[in-house]
Amino acid sequence: MIHCIGNSHVNNFSNSRELNMNFDSFYFKSHHIGPVISYNFLENHMKSVNDILPSINKNDDYLTLVVGEVDCRLHIPLQADKQNRTDDIIVEECVGRLFRCYDILIECGYNVFCLGTHPTTTECHDMSSDDRPIYGDVVRRNNICVLWESYLKIESDKRGIKFISIYRYLVDKNNITKMEYFQDYCHLIGSEVYPFIVKELQIKNII
């Protein structure tokens, strides 16, 4: 069993056309712990992960942390502008902080893999609603996604854990998002991306 722990994007593993954050299938079990982001995951959300760990078999199960889309769509570009720092530096910092959680899980003997993000909406900058904030344009946001994927891969390789990404399936040759895979401004259609996820996990011999 693969345990998917994180925000609403656990839906990506659901194989459903609807937004489904509560499922237990042949391969995957979801654990939705709220609107988590990478920067404060250890401080604010690791307790929720710890509550789930007793249900995970260290010998047979895998787990991954589902986080990153909100960071790349909103928090990273916003904080880079607020702090007058580069996107690259903020991404590196956020990924570094997230991997403190992976380090704890690895030290405790759990089988983990690192999951990449998916590209952001093509919708324009719109911070008018707290329910669906979008910061910056899609070119910048998706460039941040590429940086995010790169740093995840670097940190995964350092620790000898597997890195899984479906990002390349979801953008065109110009790194612009293919919105036909989205059911709203930020969530993918689980049944559309499920084959990509399974394929990548099979390539890495996780399933």
N, C-alpha and C positions, 0 to 999 in steps of 0.2 A: 504494500500500500504506500502511496505517496501522499503525504500530508502537506496541504497547501495552507499556509498560515499568513494572514495579512489583511489587506483592505478589500474593497469590493471587487477588485480585479482577480480575486480567486475565481470569479465567474469564468475566466478564460479557460478553466479546466472542466467546465460543467457539461460541455457538449449539448448546450441548450440554446435555443433562439431567444429565450427570455433571460432577464437578469436574475441569475440563480446563485445565491451565495451559501446555500445549505444543501450539500449533496454528498453522497457516499456511493461511489461507483466501483466498478471492477478495479480500476487503477488508482483513483483519486478520492481523497476525503478532504472537504473544505473546513477551514476554521476561520471564520470572519471575526476579526477582533477590532473592527472599527476603522476610521479614516486615518490610517497610520502613514507616517512619512519617515524617511531614512534618518534625518538629522537627530531626532530625539527618540528613536526606536528603543534604544537600550533603557533610557531613563523612564519612558512613559508606557512601554508596551511589552517589555521582556517578561514582566510578571505574568501577563496573559499567556505568553508562550510557555512559561514554566508550568502553568496550570494544565496545559495540554500535554506536556511531555510524558507523563505517566501512561498515557494511552498509546504511545508510540513504541513499537518493538525495535530495539536497537540492532537486532540481528537481521531483520528482514525488511524493515520499512525505511523509506527516505522521507526527508522533509525539506521544504524550501520556504523562504520568506518572500511574500508577494508584496512588493513595495517599489516605487520608482516613478510611476506615471504621473502622480500628483507633483512630485518633486520637479520633474522635467517640464511639466506644463505650467507650473506656477512658481513654486518656492525658489528654485535655483535662479532663474532669470531675475525674479523680483529682488532677491537678496543680493545678487551680483550688482544690480543697479543701485540699491540702497547703500551697499557697503563700498561702492566704487572699486570692485574687484572683478576679475575676469570670470567668465562662465567656467572655464577650465579649472580654476582654483576652487570654486565653490563645489563643483562636481567631485573633485578629488577629496575634498573635506567631507562631503556627505557620504560618499562611498566608504571612506576610511572609518567613519563613525558607525555605519551599518555593519561593517565587518567585525566590529567588536562583538556583535551578537553571534555571528557565525563562529567566531573563535571560541566563545563559551560553549556553543553546541558541539563543536568538534572536540573540545577538551572533555566534554561529558560523554563522548563516545557515540554520538548520533551520526547516522549517515546523512549528510547534507549535500545538496547541490545548489548552485547560485542561479537564479532566474533573472534574465534580462527584462527590460521594459518593452513597451510597444510605442510606436510613434504617436505624436499628438495630433489633435484635430487640425483640419485646415481652416477652421474658423478664425476670424481676426481677433486681435486683442480686445478683451471685453471684461472689465473688472466691475461692472455695474451690479452684478448679482453675487452674493455670497454663496449661492447654491451651485454656481457653475463658472467660477473665475477662470479666465484665460489670459495669460500674460505674454505679451510680445507676439511676433508673427511666427508662422509655422516653420519658416526657414531657420530662424534662430532656435526655436524650441526643438526641432528635430536634430539640429547640429548638437544640441545639448544631449539629446538621447544617444547620439553616436558616441559622444564623450563618455556618457554613463556606461554604455556597453563596454567600451574600451577599458575603463578603470575596473569594472566588475571582472572582466577577463583577466586583467593583470593580477588582481588580488586573489582571484580563484586559483590561478596558476601558482602563485606563491605558496598556497596552502595545499596544493595537490587535490583540489576538489573540482568537480565538473561544472562547467558553465553552459547553460542552455539559453538559446536565443531564437526567437521566431521573427525578429525585427525585419530581416531582409525580405520576408514574404509580404510585408505590409506597406512597403514603400516602392515608388517607381525609381527609375534610374537617376532621377534628380533629387532623391531623398524626400520626396513629397508623399504624404500619407495617402494610401488607397482607402478612401472613406467607405467603400462598399463593404468593408469588414466591420464597420462600426454600427452599433444600434442606437447610440446617442452621441453627445459631444465628447465622451471620453471612454465609454465602455465598448469593448469588442463584442461581436456576436460569438458566443461560446462554441456553437456548432460549426461555425465557419473556420475558426482557428484551431479547433481540436485536432484535426489531422496534422497540422504543422507541429503542434506540441508533441503528439505521439511519435511522429517521425523523428524529431530531434532527440527525444528521450531514447528511442530505439537505437539511433546512431551512437549515443553515448553509453549504450548497454545498461541503462537504468530500468528499462522495461523490456 
